[in-house]
Amino acid sequence: MVVFPDKTIYLYNQVIDFRKGIASLTNLIYTSFPEADHFNSLFIFFSRNARQVKIIEIEKGNIWLYQNRLDGYRFIFPKAEKNIRITSSQLSLILKTIEPLKRPKRSQ
């Protein structure tokens, strides 16, 4: 797993359309996190079904996109009224906390 020490980490409070790429997510970051120090920060986004996560890392001159998709599981992450700032250890816990999806029983 990737570790992000010494980064400011923000969790977006709504699900996003996962067809969005770096440019769309970066625009969303600048409009949704106007008070944030955008450089040297991470921004976390989850899909509607919570099976995917995208992490945008903005550095001077670089924008990184990390993405993970779970097969048969989903992430458990905090629901918040607004975008929140989290710690590196909280991010690590969120990325490790998953639950299996309930699969319908097959008829025989």
N, C-alpha and C positions, 0 to 999 in steps of 0.2 A: 504494500500500500504506500502511496505517496504521502509524505509528511510535510506539513507546511509550518515550520516554526517561524516566529517573528513576523507573522502576517496578520493583518486585520481581516476578519472573516465576517461576512454578512450573509444572512439567510433570507432569501426572497419569500414573502409570505403567501404567494399565490402560485398555483400550478401554471406552467407555460406550455405553449405549443412547441413540441420538440422538433419541429421542422426548422425552428429558428437557428441560425448559425451565429458565427462570431459577431458579424456586423449588427444584426438585429438585437442580440443580447447586450452588446456594448451600448447601443442606443437606449435600451431598456434600463441598463445600469445608471447611465448619466441622468435619465429622467426620474427614476425611482429612488435613487440614492444621492440626492443633490448635496447633502451635508457630508458625505463620505469622502475620505481621502482615497481617491480612486487608484493611485499608484501604490504598488506594494500591498495590494488587497486581493482577497478572494471573494467571489460572489457565487452562492450556491442556489441552484434551481432544480426543482423536482418535476417530473411528468405527472399528468393527471392520475395515472394508475399507480404511481409511486414505484414503478419498476425501473425507472431511469433517473440518473442524476447528471447534471452538467455543472462543472465548476469553471468559472472564468477567472483567470489570474491576469491582472494588469500590472505590467512593469513599464518603466520608461522605454519606449521604443518597441515593446513586445506585448502581444495579447495571446495568452495560452488558453486553449479549450481542452478540458479533461472531461471524459464522458464514461459512464459505466451503466450497463444494462444487466439486470438480473433475469435469470431464466427460472421461472417457477417460484420466485420469491418477490417480496417488495420491501422497500425501505420503510421504517417507522421513524417519522420525524416530527418535531413539535409544530403544532398549529399555532399561529400567532395572529393577532389583530393587525400588526404592522410588521415591517421588515425589522429584523433584529440582528444584533451583533452577537457572535458566539466566539468561544475560545477554540484553540486548536484541539484540545482534548475533547470538547463537546462535538466538534466536527468528526473526530475519530470515532467517537461513540455512535453518532448518527450513521456513519458509513458502515459500521459493524452490526448495527441493530436491524435485523431483517426478520421477516416471518414468511412461512410458506403460504402460497396461494391455495385457496380451497378449490380443489378440482372436482367437477361433477363425477359421480360414480358411473362407471360404464354399465350399460345394460347387457345382459348375457343372452 
